[in-house]
Amino acid sequence: MRKCVAIRHVAFEDLGLLGPLLKSRGVAVHMVDAGVDDLGSIDPGEADLVIVLGAPIGVYETDRYPFLLPEIELIGRRLATGKPLIGICLGAQLIARAAGERVYAGVAKEIGYAPVTLTPEGERSPLARLGSDRQVLHWHGDTFDLPRGAVRLASTVITPNQAFAIGPAVLGLQFHVEVDPARIEQWLIGHTVELTAAGVDVCTLRSSAREIGPAVAAAGERVLAGWLDQLSI
């Protein structure tokens, strides 16, 4: 049976739609909780796939969250193997940092459902499965410089680096394609302080999740399935 290591930072930002996809493909998932489990004990090359999930913290906050240092080291060693790796939101930022690039506060927070623009390379990638409207769920305030050797796949006006690939096996997504809209309430509760500080209306976000969330999730599932397909996972 193929194996996946998933690094989780907060309970509600979990595999989401990726969970059933991996199960249907016979992939066994070992969930690792950053800040609790020993990241240094993980063999970066053993798993067939490594997934790094999101969190409402900054990659640069290593003084406040010391576990980020061994996590960055682990991701760097995974990159060196050339084996499949996907980072979502904080996960994408951690990949960029492990690749030697800066991670820093963006121009403004992007929170809510909104489209991305695909680059020509993005149009030839699994992201093309987002459909014609390119709608995704954004939930971030930080951004990063594009890693050396990476190809930009998607952008927005205020965040040029929304998605990137390093070769065929590494994918970084600043936005979320894995979120199950039926569980959006967990996000609204867990991020209530951030939402209030950013002036985001919880009721509007909940309404959007009800109206377009299912279609966005279906497109996100197609993207994730396409990426796994090209890796034969």
FENCOR-V875505 format. One record per run of one state. SS is the DSSP state (H for helix, E for strand, - for the rest). FROM is the first residue (numbers start at 0). TO is the last residue. Records with the same first field share a line. If there is no record, write none. Layout:
SS=FROM-TO + FROM-TO
//
This chain:
-=0-0 + 8-15 + 24-25 + 33-37 + 41-47 + 52-65 + 81-83 + 88-88 + 98-101 + 115-115 + 118-118 + 123-124 + 130-133 + 144-149 + 155-161 + 166-168 + 173-174 + 176-179 + 190-190 + 198-200 + 211-211 + 230-232
E=1-7 + 26-32 + 48-51 + 84-87 + 102-114 + 116-117 + 134-143 + 150-154 + 162-165 + 169-172 + 175-175
H=16-23 + 38-40 + 66-80 + 89-97 + 119-122 + 125-129 + 180-189 + 191-197 + 201-210 + 212-229
//
